[in-house]
Amino acid sequence: MGKTKFLFPILVVAVVVALSSIFIVDEREKALVLRFGQIKQVRVEPGLGFKVPMLDEVVRYEDRILSLETPVIEVTPADDRRLEVDAFVLYRIADVRQFRQALAAGGEREAAIQLNDILDGQIRAVLGSQGVTSNTILSPERAGLMNQIRNRADSRAKALGLEVVDVRLRQTNLPEQNFDATLQRMIAEREREATDERARGREAAQRVTATADRTYEEILSEARRDARIIEGEADAERNKIFAQAYAQDAEFFEFYRSLAAYEHSLTGNNSSMVLSPDSEFFNYLRSDQGAAANRASAAQ
């Protein structure tokens, strides 16, 4: 009975010591075993771990992806149009040993503060770099800018044992005091572009009109030239026919031409003509000339 009284407390102490030397690492955690502030173990895999009771301390850190929202900062792109932007950042503790050594007892709160400072500088550096305008930030090229910010921030966050998983620019707004001025400048730019477009349109219309006028004159000139050629050829053919007819019978040809002249002259309601009695116009209407013409016609 006396031995039992001594064994029971010893057994209890042994159980307590055994339990205090065991710790469990959850799958959502990473753990460090510290002894007097010095790192003795790094546990990144879930499961049971062992430590020296009363001497070792287990410090746990999140192994899940953490988020951070940066405060609104003002950036000045290459076109000097100031913008207010803020970002949403996803990060995780990649190297728990480096994290502890870099931040000591600051932990995740200190990590968020330093990471925010890193992002502030990298957002200003990327969005304020040469060739990046406000239109670029608001265009589909925005994704490439966010990747640049993530890569640059990740390279600097490695010194803290952190990995920057993603960076997203959320709001991109104009400062209130610059909104009206920027709006007026945008309106002026659009009006100038519209004026330039109208001027180019008028210039193009003038070129088209000038080309059409020149083509019209060329076609008309060619048509007139062809018409004169055809008229000349027709006149030549007509004169040739007249010459052949005249050569066959000159007297009959003159008679035929006189009748044609009478027909054209004595048309309409007014068939009166005032001529000299000895005019040659009515030679073939006289009896002697008419008889001669009849004889010539009969001979033909």
C-alpha positions in Angstrom: 0.0 0.0 0.0 2.8 2.4 0.8 4.5 1.7 -2.6 1.3 2.5 -4.4 1.2 5.9 -2.8 4.6 6.7 -4.3 4.1 5.1 -7.7 0.8 6.9 -8.5 2.3 10.4 -8.3 5.3 9.3 -10.3 3.0 7.8 -12.9 1.0 11.0 -13.1 4.1 13.1 -13.5 5.4 10.7 -16.2 2.1 11.0 -18.1 2.1 14.8 -17.8 5.7 15.0 -19.0 5.0 12.6 -21.9 1.9 14.6 -23.0 3.8 17.9 -22.7 6.5 16.6 -25.0 4.0 15.8 -27.8 2.5 18.4 -30.1 0.3 18.1 -33.2 0.8 20.1 -36.4 -2.4 20.7 -38.3 -2.5 20.4 -42.1 -3.3 24.1 -42.2 -0.2 25.1 -40.2 3.5 25.2 -40.1 5.4 25.1 -36.8 8.7 26.0 -35.3 10.1 24.5 -32.1 12.1 27.2 -30.2 14.4 26.8 -27.3 15.4 30.0 -25.6 14.5 31.8 -28.8 16.6 29.6 -31.1 15.0 27.4 -33.8 15.4 23.7 -33.0 12.9 22.2 -35.3 10.9 23.2 -38.4 7.7 21.3 -39.0 6.0 21.8 -42.3 4.2 18.5 -42.6 1.1 17.7 -40.5 1.4 15.1 -37.8 2.9 14.5 -34.3 6.0 16.2 -33.1 8.1 16.0 -30.0 9.8 18.6 -27.9 11.6 19.0 -24.6 9.0 19.9 -22.0 9.5 23.1 -20.1 12.4 24.1 -22.5 10.9 24.1 -25.9 8.2 26.3 -27.2 6.0 25.6 -30.3 5.2 28.6 -32.5 2.5 28.0 -35.2 2.1 29.9 -38.4 -0.6 29.8 -41.1 0.1 27.5 -44.1 -3.0 28.7 -46.0 -3.1 31.6 -48.5 -3.5 34.9 -46.7 -5.0 38.1 -48.2 -4.1 41.7 -47.8 -5.9 44.9 -49.0 -3.6 47.8 -49.6 -4.8 51.3 -48.8 -5.6 53.7 -51.6 -2.4 55.3 -53.1 -2.0 58.0 -55.7 0.1 57.2 -58.8 1.2 59.4 -61.7 1.4 57.5 -65.1 3.5 58.8 -68.0 0.7 61.1 -69.3 0.6 62.9 -65.9 -3.0 62.0 -65.3 -3.0 61.1 -61.6 -5.0 58.1 -60.5 -6.0 56.6 -57.2 -5.6 52.8 -57.0 -5.7 50.1 -54.4 -4.8 46.4 -54.7 -5.9 43.0 -53.3 -3.0 40.7 -52.6 -2.8 36.9 -52.0 0.3 35.6 -50.3 1.6 32.8 -48.1 4.4 31.9 -45.7 6.8 29.9 -48.0 9.8 29.7 -45.7 8.8 29.6 -42.1 12.5 29.7 -40.8 13.2 32.8 -43.0 10.0 34.3 -41.9 10.9 33.9 -38.2 14.4 35.2 -38.6 13.3 38.2 -40.6 10.3 39.3 -38.5 11.3 37.8 -35.1 8.3 38.1 -32.8 6.4 40.4 -35.2 4.5 37.6 -36.8 1.8 37.9 -39.4 0.8 41.4 -38.4 4.4 42.7 -39.0 4.5 40.7 -42.2 1.4 42.4 -43.5 2.8 45.8 -42.7 6.1 45.2 -44.5 4.4 43.5 -47.4 2.1 46.5 -47.8 5.2 48.8 -47.9 6.7 46.5 -50.6 3.5 46.6 -52.7 3.2 50.4 -52.3 6.6 50.9 -53.8 6.2 48.4 -56.6 2.8 49.7 -57.6 4.2 53.2 -57.9 7.2 51.9 -59.8 5.3 49.9 -62.4 2.4 52.2 -62.9 4.7 55.3 -63.0 7.2 53.7 -65.4 7.9 55.1 -68.9 5.4 54.2 -71.5 2.6 53.4 -69.0 -0.3 55.8 -69.4 -3.7 56.0 -67.7 -5.2 54.4 -70.8 -2.8 51.5 -70.5 -3.9 51.0 -66.9 -7.5 51.0 -67.9 -7.0 48.7 -70.9 -6.6 44.9 -71.2 -2.8 45.5 -70.8 -3.7 46.0 -67.1 -3.3 42.2 -66.6 0.4 42.5 -67.7 1.0 45.3 -65.3 -0.5 43.3 -62.4 1.9 40.4 -63.3 4.8 42.8 -63.2 3.8 44.1 -59.8 3.4 40.5 -58.5 6.8 39.4 -59.8 8.6 42.4 -58.5 6.9 42.2 -55.1 7.5 38.5 -54.9 11.2 38.9 -55.4 11.4 41.3 -52.5 9.1 39.4 -50.3 11.3 36.3 -50.4 13.6 38.1 -47.9 10.7 37.9 -45.5 10.0 34.2 -46.2 6.9 35.1 -48.1 5.5 34.2 -51.5 3.2 36.6 -53.3 0.7 34.5 -55.1 -1.4 37.1 -56.9 -1.9 40.9 -57.1 -5.1 42.4 -58.4 -5.7 46.2 -58.9 -9.2 46.9 -57.8 -10.3 50.5 -58.1 -8.7 52.9 -60.5 -10.2 56.3 -60.0 -9.4 59.9 -60.7 -8.8 62.1 -57.7 -11.9 64.2 -56.9 -10.0 67.5 -57.4 -8.8 66.5 -60.8 -11.9 64.9 -62.1 -13.4 68.0 -63.8 -10.1 69.1 -65.3 -9.5 65.6 -66.7 -13.0 65.3 -68.1 -12.6 68.7 -69.9 -9.2 67.6 -71.3 -10.7 64.3 -72.5 -13.6 66.2 -74.2 -11.1 68.6 -75.8 -9.0 65.7 -77.1 -12.1 64.0 -78.5 -13.2 67.2 -80.2 -9.7 67.6 -81.7 -9.7 64.0 -83.0 -13.2 64.6 -84.5 -12.0 67.8 -86.2 -9.0 66.0 -87.6 -11.2 63.2 -88.9 -13.6 65.7 -90.5 -10.6 67.5 -92.2 -9.3 64.2 -93.5 -12.8 63.3 -94.8 -13.1 66.7 -96.6 -9.6 66.2 -98.1 -10.5 62.7 -99.3 -13.8 64.0 -100.7 -11.9 66.7 -102.6 -9.5 64.1 -104.0 -12.4 61.9 -105.1 -14.3 64.8 -106.7 -11.2 66.0 -108.5 -10.5 62.6 -109.8 -14.1 62.2 -111.0 -14.0 65.6 -112.7 -10.8 64.8 -114.5 -12.2 61.5 -115.6 -15.4 63.2 -116.8 -13.4 65.7 -118.8 -11.1 63.0 -120.3 -14.1 60.9 -121.3 -16.0 63.9 -122.8 -12.9 65.0 -124.6 -12.4 61.6 -126.1 -16.1 61.4 -127.1 -15.9 64.7 -128.8 -12.8 63.7 -130.6 -14.3 60.5 -131.8 -17.5 62.3 -132.8 -15.5 64.8 -134.9 -13.6 62.0 -136.5 -16.9 60.2 -137.3 -18.4 63.4 -138.6 -15.4 64.1 -140.8 -15.5 60.6 -142.1 -19.2 60.9 -142.8 -18.7 64.3 -144.6 -15.9 62.8 -146.6 -18.2 59.9 -147.6 -21.0 62.2 -148.4 -18.8 64.4 -150.6 -17.5 61.3 -152.3 -21.0 60.2 -153.1 -21.9 63.7 -154.3 -18.8 63.8 -156.4 -19.6 60.4 -158.0 -23.2 61.5 -158.7 -22.0 64.8 -160.2 -19.5 63.0 -162.4 -22.3 60.7 -163.8 -24.6 63.6 -164.8 -23.8 67.1 -163.7 -27.0 68.7 -165.1 -29.3 66.1 -163.3 -27.3 66.5 -160.1 -27.8 70.3 -160.2 -31.5 69.7 -160.8 -31.8 67.3 -157.8 -30.0 69.8 -155.6 -32.3 72.6 -156.6 -35.4 70.5 -155.9 -33.9 69.7 -152.4 -33.3 73.5 -151.9 -36.9 74.3 -152.9 -38.2 71.6 -150.5 -36.3 73.1 -147.5 -37.1 76.7 -148.4 -40.8 76.5 -149.1 -41.9 74.7 -145.9 -44.3 75.8 -143.3 -47.2 78.3 -143.6 -45.2 81.0 -145.2 -44.1 80.0 -148.8 -43.5 83.5 -150.1 -40.0 84.5 -151.1 -38.8 87.8 -152.4 -36.1 87.4 -155.0 -34.8 89.2 -158.1 -36.5 88.2 -161.3 -33.2 87.1 -162.8 -32.2 85.1 -159.7 -30.7 81.7 -160.4 -32.6 80.1 -157.5 -35.7 79.4 -159.7 -33.9 78.5 -162.9 -35.5 75.0 -162.9 -39.0 76.4 -162.4 -38.8 78.3 -165.7 -40.3 76.6 -168.7 -37.1 76.2 -170.7 -35.0 75.0 -167.7 -37.9 72.6 -166.6 -38.0 71.1 -170.1 -34.3 70.6 -170.1 -34.5 68.9 -166.7 -37.3 66.7 -167.9 -35.3 65.6 -170.8 -32.3 64.9 -168.5 -34.6 62.8 -166.3 -36.0 60.9 -169.1 -32.5 60.2 -170.4 -31.6 58.7 -167.0 
